Amino acid sequence: GVKLPRVSRQQAYAGVHVDRKDLQPGDLVFFKLNGSRIDHVGIYLGQSKFVHAPRKHMPVRTDTLNDSYWRRRFKGGRRVG
């Protein structure tokens, strides 16, 4: 029942900001993968894990925010709803 914009860079302004240390399951996590603006979003699962769709035609998967790749690209969390 939560309405969100379609694209991740607009979703990054929905709800309220959450620091990484305060993330809770269900919070959205945002990343900059290609360039200077947010272009990827996942859903936080707890214990530093999140679920996301890596790219077109790839299955949804779980990754960890502690991985160096994701840690460098993490740009913030938001709590919606």
N, CA, C and O atoms as a GROMACS GRO file, in nm:
protein
  324
    1GLY      N    1   0.079  -0.120   0.000
    1GLY     CA    2   0.000   0.000   0.000
    1GLY      C    3   0.084   0.127   0.000
    1GLY      O    4   0.029   0.236   0.016
    2VAL      N    5   0.217   0.116  -0.018
    2VAL     CA    6   0.302   0.235  -0.020
    2VAL      C    7   0.324   0.277  -0.165
    2VAL      O    8   0.361   0.194  -0.248
    3LYS      N    9   0.300   0.403  -0.196
    3LYS     CA   10   0.322   0.453  -0.332
    3LYS      C   11   0.462   0.512  -0.340
    3LYS      O   12   0.502   0.594  -0.258
    4LEU      N   13   0.535   0.468  -0.443
    4LEU     CA   14   0.671   0.517  -0.466
    4LEU      C   15   0.686   0.560  -0.611
    4LEU      O   16   0.618   0.505  -0.699
    5PRO      N   17   0.774   0.655  -0.639
    5PRO     CA   18   0.807   0.686  -0.778
    5PRO      C   19   0.867   0.562  -0.845
    5PRO      O   20   0.913   0.470  -0.777
    6ARG      N   21   0.865   0.558  -0.975
    6ARG     CA   22   0.913   0.441  -1.048
    6ARG      C   23   1.066   0.425  -1.045
    6ARG      O   24   1.115   0.313  -1.034
    7VAL      N   25   1.141   0.534  -1.054
    7VAL     CA   26   1.287   0.523  -1.066
    7VAL      C   27   1.358   0.547  -0.933
    7VAL      O   28   1.310   0.623  -0.848
    8SER      N   29   1.471   0.481  -0.916
    8SER     CA   30   1.544   0.484  -0.789
    8SER      C   31   1.588   0.624  -0.749
    8SER      O   32   1.582   0.657  -0.630
    9ARG      N   33   1.632   0.707  -0.842
    9ARG     CA   34   1.679   0.841  -0.803
    9ARG      C   35   1.566   0.926  -0.746
    9ARG      O   36   1.592   1.015  -0.666
   10GLN      N   37   1.441   0.900  -0.787
   10GLN     CA   38   1.327   0.971  -0.728
   10GLN      C   39   1.284   0.904  -0.597
   10GLN      O   40   1.242   0.972  -0.504
   11GLN      N   41   1.294   0.772  -0.590
   11GLN     CA   42   1.260   0.700  -0.467
   11GLN      C   43   1.350   0.743  -0.352
   11GLN      O   44   1.310   0.739  -0.236
   12ALA      N   45   1.472   0.784  -0.384
   12ALA     CA   46   1.571   0.822  -0.283
   12ALA      C   47   1.528   0.945  -0.202
   12ALA      O   48   1.593   0.980  -0.104
   13TYR      N   49   1.419   1.010  -0.243
   13TYR     CA   50   1.368   1.127  -0.170
   13TYR      C   51   1.235   1.098  -0.101
   13TYR      O   52   1.178   1.186  -0.037
   14ALA      N   53   1.185   0.976  -0.112
   14ALA     CA   54   1.060   0.938  -0.046
   14ALA      C   55   1.088   0.900   0.099
   14ALA      O   56   1.199   0.858   0.132
   15GLY      N   57   0.989   0.915   0.183
   15GLY     CA   58   1.006   0.875   0.323
   15GLY      C   59   1.109   0.959   0.396
   15GLY      O   60   1.130   1.076   0.364
   16VAL      N   61   1.172   0.898   0.496
   16VAL     CA   62   1.269   0.970   0.578
   16VAL      C   63   1.407   0.903   0.570
   16VAL      O   64   1.418   0.782   0.553
   17HIS      N   65   1.509   0.986   0.581
   17HIS     CA   66   1.647   0.937   0.578
   17HIS      C   67   1.675   0.846   0.697
   17HIS      O   68   1.628   0.870   0.808
   18VAL      N   69   1.753   0.739   0.672
   18VAL     CA   70   1.796   0.648   0.778
   18VAL      C   71   1.946   0.626   0.763
   18VAL      O   72   1.993   0.589   0.655
   19ASP      N   73   2.022   0.648   0.869
   19ASP     CA   74   2.166   0.619   0.867
   19ASP      C   75   2.188   0.468   0.853
   19ASP      O   76   2.104   0.389   0.896
   20ARG      N   77   2.298   0.431   0.794
   20ARG     CA   78   2.326   0.289   0.774
   20ARG      C   79   2.318   0.210   0.905
   20ARG      O   80   2.265   0.098   0.906
   21LYS      N   81   2.367   0.265   1.012
   21LYS     CA   82   2.368   0.194   1.141
   21LYS      C   83   2.227   0.175   1.197
   21LYS      O   84   2.207   0.092   1.285
   22ASP      N   85   2.130   0.250   1.145
   22ASP     CA   86   1.993   0.244   1.195
   22ASP      C   87   1.896   0.173   1.100
   22ASP      O   88   1.776   0.172   1.124
   23LEU      N   89   1.948   0.115   0.994
   23LEU     CA   90   1.861   0.046   0.898
   23LEU      C   91   1.783  -0.067   0.966
   23LEU      O   92   1.834  -0.136   1.054
   24GLN      N   93   1.659  -0.083   0.923
   24GLN     CA   94   1.573  -0.191   0.970
   24GLN      C   95   1.519  -0.265   0.850
   24GLN      O   96   1.508  -0.208   0.741
   25PRO      N   97   1.484  -0.394   0.868
   25PRO     CA   98   1.427  -0.469   0.755
   25PRO      C   99   1.309  -0.393   0.693
   25PRO      O  100   1.221  -0.342   0.762
   26GLY      N  101   1.311  -0.387   0.561
   26GLY     CA  102   1.207  -0.316   0.487
   26GLY      C  103   1.250  -0.178   0.440
   26GLY      O  104   1.186  -0.122   0.351
   27ASP      N  105   1.357  -0.123   0.498
   27ASP     CA  106   1.407   0.007   0.452
   27ASP      C  107   1.465  -0.008   0.312
   27ASP      O  108   1.514  -0.115   0.275
   28LEU      N  109   1.458   0.099   0.235
   28LEU     CA  110   1.519   0.101   0.102
   28LEU      C  111   1.664   0.144   0.115
   28LEU      O  112   1.697   0.233   0.193
   29VAL      N  113   1.752   0.081   0.037
   29VAL     CA  114   1.894   0.117   0.035
   29VAL      C  115   1.929   0.158  -0.108
   29VAL      O  116   1.889   0.093  -0.204
   30PHE      N  117   2.006   0.267  -0.120
   30PHE     CA  118   2.033   0.328  -0.250
   30PHE      C  119   2.183   0.330  -0.280
   30PHE      O  120   2.267   0.340  -0.190
   31PHE      N  121   2.212   0.320  -0.410
   31PHE     CA  122   2.350   0.309  -0.456
   31PHE      C  123   2.371   0.393  -0.582
   31PHE      O  124   2.278   0.418  -0.659
   32LYS      N  125   2.497   0.435  -0.600
   32LYS     CA  126   2.541   0.496  -0.726
   32LYS      C  127   2.634   0.396  -0.792
   32LYS      O  128   2.747   0.376  -0.747
   33LEU      N  129   2.588   0.333  -0.899
   33LEU     CA  130   2.669   0.232  -0.968
   33LEU      C  131   2.738   0.288  -1.090
   33LEU      O  132   2.853   0.254  -1.118
   34ASN      N  133   2.670   0.374  -1.164
   34ASN     CA  134   2.721   0.424  -1.293
   34ASN      C  135   2.710   0.575  -1.299
   34ASN      O  136   2.617   0.627  -1.360
   35GLY      N  137   2.802   0.644  -1.240
   35GLY     CA  138   2.799   0.789  -1.251
   35GLY      C  139   2.776   0.859  -1.119
   35GLY      O  140   2.809   0.809  -1.011
   36SER      N  141   2.718   0.979  -1.131
   36SER     CA  142   2.711   1.066  -1.014
   36SER      C  143   2.575   1.070  -0.947
   36SER      O  144   2.558   1.138  -0.846
   37ARG      N  145   2.476   0.997  -1.000
   37ARG     CA  146   2.347   1.000  -0.933
   37ARG      C  147   2.299   0.860  -0.899
   37ARG      O  148   2.344   0.761  -0.956
   38ILE      N  149   2.208   0.854  -0.806
   38ILE     CA  150   2.155   0.725  -0.760
   38ILE      C  151   2.088   0.655  -0.877
   38ILE      O  152   2.006   0.713  -0.948
   39ASP      N  153   2.125   0.528  -0.896
   39ASP     CA  154   2.069   0.452  -1.007
   39ASP      C  155   2.038   0.306  -0.971
   39ASP      O  156   2.016   0.224  -1.060
   40HIS      N  157   2.037   0.276  -0.840
   40HIS     CA  158   2.008   0.138  -0.799
   40HIS      C  159   1.947   0.138  -0.659
   40HIS      O  160   1.986   0.218  -0.574
   41VAL      N  161   1.852   0.049  -0.637
   41VAL     CA  162   1.784   0.041  -0.508
   41VAL      C  163   1.765  -0.104  -0.469
   41VAL      O  164   1.747  -0.191  -0.554
   42GLY      N  165   1.770  -0.129  -0.339
   42GLY     CA  166   1.742  -0.261  -0.285
   42GLY      C  167   1.656  -0.246  -0.160
   42GLY      O  168   1.628  -0.135  -0.116
   43ILE      N  169   1.616  -0.360  -0.105
   43ILE     CA  170   1.537  -0.362   0.018
   43ILE      C  171   1.621  -0.428   0.126
   43ILE      O  172   1.668  -0.540   0.109
   44TYR      N  173   1.640  -0.357   0.236
   44TYR     CA  174   1.723  -0.406   0.346
   44TYR      C  175   1.654  -0.522   0.417
   44TYR      O  176   1.534  -0.516   0.445
   45LEU      N  177   1.730  -0.628   0.445
   45LEU     CA  178   1.676  -0.748   0.509
   45LEU      C  179   1.716  -0.762   0.656
   45LEU      O  180   1.656  -0.840   0.729
   46GLY      N  181   1.818  -0.688   0.698
   46GLY     CA  182   1.874  -0.704   0.832
   46GLY      C  183   2.009  -0.770   0.824
   46GLY      O  184   2.043  -0.831   0.723
   47GLN      N  185   2.087  -0.758   0.929
   47GLN     CA  186   2.221  -0.816   0.938
   47GLN      C  187   2.308  -0.781   0.816
   47GLN      O  188   2.382  -0.865   0.765
   48SER      N  189   2.298  -0.656   0.772
   48SER     CA  190   2.375  -0.599   0.660
   48SER      C  191   2.341  -0.659   0.524
   48SER      O  192   2.414  -0.636   0.428
   49LYS      N  193   2.233  -0.734   0.513
   49LYS     CA  194   2.195  -0.795   0.385
   49LYS      C  195   2.080  -0.719   0.322
   49LYS      O  196   1.996  -0.660   0.390
   50PHE      N  197   2.078  -0.720   0.188
   50PHE     CA  198   1.970  -0.658   0.113
   50PHE      C  199   1.939  -0.741  -0.009
   50PHE      O  200   2.023  -0.817  -0.057
   51VAL      N  201   1.818  -0.727  -0.060
   51VAL     CA  202   1.775  -0.797  -0.180
   51VAL      C  203   1.757  -0.693  -0.290
   51VAL      O  204   1.712  -0.582  -0.265
   52HIS      N  205   1.795  -0.733  -0.414
   52HIS     CA  206   1.788  -0.640  -0.526
   52HIS      C  207   1.791  -0.717  -0.657
   52HIS      O  208   1.825  -0.835  -0.661
   53ALA      N  209   1.754  -0.648  -0.763
   53ALA     CA  210   1.763  -0.704  -0.898
   53ALA      C  211   1.887  -0.643  -0.962
   53ALA      O  212   1.886  -0.525  -0.998
   54PRO      N  213   1.995  -0.720  -0.978
   54PRO     CA  214   2.123  -0.664  -1.023
   54PRO      C  215   2.116  -0.591  -1.157
   54PRO      O  216   2.171  -0.482  -1.171
   55ARG      N  217   2.049  -0.650  -1.255
   55ARG     CA  218   2.030  -0.586  -1.385
   55ARG      C  219   1.928  -0.664  -1.465
   55ARG      O  220   1.886  -0.773  -1.426
   56LYS      N  221   1.890  -0.606  -1.576
   56LYS     CA  222   1.790  -0.669  -1.663
   56LYS      C  223   1.825  -0.814  -1.693
   56LYS      O  224   1.941  -0.848  -1.717
   57HIS      N  225   1.724  -0.897  -1.691
   57HIS     CA  226   1.736  -1.038  -1.728
   57HIS      C  227   1.822  -1.120  -1.631
   57HIS      O  228   1.863  -1.231  -1.663
   58MET      N  229   1.849  -1.066  -1.514
   58MET     CA  230   1.922  -1.139  -1.411
   58MET      C  231   1.826  -1.164  -1.295
   58MET      O  232   1.740  -1.080  -1.267
   59PRO      N  233   1.840  -1.278  -1.227
   59PRO     CA  234   1.749  -1.305  -1.115
   59PRO      C  235   1.775  -1.213  -0.996
   59PRO      O  236   1.886  -1.164  -0.975
   60VAL      N  237   1.671  -1.192  -0.920
   60VAL     CA  238   1.682  -1.116  -0.794
   60VAL      C  239   1.775  -1.194  -0.702
   60VAL      O  240   1.772  -1.317  -0.700
   61ARG      N  241   1.858  -1.123  -0.626
   61ARG     CA  242   1.953  -1.192  -0.536
   61ARG      C  243   1.975  -1.111  -0.409
   61ARG      O  244   1.935  -0.996  -0.398
   62THR      N  245   2.040  -1.175  -0.315
   62THR     CA  246   2.075  -1.114  -0.187
   62THR      C  247   2.224  -1.085  -0.187
   62THR      O  248   2.305  -1.168  -0.230
   63ASP      N  249   2.262  -0.967  -0.136
   63ASP     CA  250   2.402  -0.929  -0.120
   63ASP      C  251   2.418  -0.865   0.017
   63ASP      O  252   2.321  -0.846   0.090
   64THR      N  253   2.543  -0.832   0.052
   64THR     CA  254   2.571  -0.770   0.181
   64THR      C  255   2.629  -0.631   0.163
   64THR      O  256   2.710  -0.607   0.073
   65LEU      N  257   2.587  -0.539   0.248
   65LEU     CA  258   2.641  -0.404   0.246
   65LEU      C  259   2.787  -0.403   0.288
   65LEU      O  260   2.858  -0.305   0.263
   66ASN      N  261   2.834  -0.509   0.352
   66ASN     CA  262   2.973  -0.516   0.397
   66ASN      C  263   3.070  -0.548   0.284
   66ASN      O  264   3.190  -0.527   0.299
   67ASP      N  265   3.020  -0.598   0.172
   67ASP     CA  266   3.106  -0.625   0.056
   67ASP      C  267   3.166  -0.493   0.008
   67ASP      O  268   3.096  -0.392   0.002
   68SER      N  269   3.293  -0.492  -0.025
   68SER     CA  270   3.361  -0.367  -0.062
   68SER      C  271   3.294  -0.299  -0.182
   68SER      O  272   3.288  -0.176  -0.187
   69TYR      N  273   3.246  -0.376  -0.277
   69TYR     CA  274   3.178  -0.319  -0.394
   69TYR      C  275   3.056  -0.237  -0.350
   69TYR      O  276   3.043  -0.122  -0.389
   70TRP      N  277   2.970  -0.294  -0.271
   70TRP     CA  278   2.848  -0.227  -0.227
   70TRP      C  279   2.877  -0.118  -0.125
   70TRP      O  280   2.811  -0.013  -0.126
   71ARG      N  281   2.972  -0.140  -0.038
   71ARG     CA  282   3.006  -0.040   0.064
   71ARG      C  283   3.049   0.091  -0.002
   71ARG      O  284   3.009   0.199   0.043
   72ARG      N  285   3.131   0.083  -0.108
   72ARG     CA  286   3.179   0.203  -0.178
   72ARG      C  287   3.066   0.276  -0.250
   72ARG      O  288   3.073   0.398  -0.267
   73ARG      N  289   2.966   0.204  -0.293
   73ARG     CA  290   2.860   0.262  -0.375
   73ARG      C  291   2.734   0.300  -0.296
   73ARG      O  292   2.643   0.363  -0.351
   74PHE      N  293   2.728   0.260  -0.169
   74PHE     CA  294   2.612   0.289  -0.086
   74PHE      C  295   2.597   0.439  -0.065
   74PHE      O  296   2.694   0.506  -0.030
   75LYS      N  297   2.476   0.492  -0.087
   75LYS     CA  298   2.453   0.635  -0.073
   75LYS      C  299   2.347   0.672   0.029
   75LYS      O  300   2.324   0.790   0.054
   76GLY      N  301   2.281   0.573   0.089
   76GLY     CA  302   2.186   0.607   0.194
   76GLY      C  303   2.068   0.513   0.201
   76GLY      O  304   2.045   0.430   0.113
   77GLY      N  305   1.994   0.530   0.308
   77GLY     CA  306   1.874   0.450   0.330
   77GLY      C  307   1.754   0.540   0.353
   77GLY      O  308   1.769   0.653   0.398
   78ARG      N  309   1.638   0.489   0.323
   78ARG     CA  310   1.513   0.562   0.344
   78ARG      C  311   1.408   0.466   0.403
   78ARG      O  312   1.402   0.349   0.368
   79ARG      N  313   1.329   0.519   0.491
   79ARG     CA  314   1.218   0.444   0.549
   79ARG      C  315   1.089   0.502   0.493
   79ARG      O  316   1.061   0.621   0.510
   80VAL      N  317   1.011   0.419   0.428
   80VAL     CA  318   0.885   0.463   0.367
   80VAL      C  319   0.769   0.389   0.431
   80VAL      O  320   0.786   0.282   0.490
   81GLY      N  321   0.650   0.447   0.419
   81GLY     CA  322   0.530   0.379   0.469
   81GLY      C  323   0.504   0.417   0.606
   81GLY      O  324   0.407   0.370   0.665
   0.00000   0.00000   0.00000
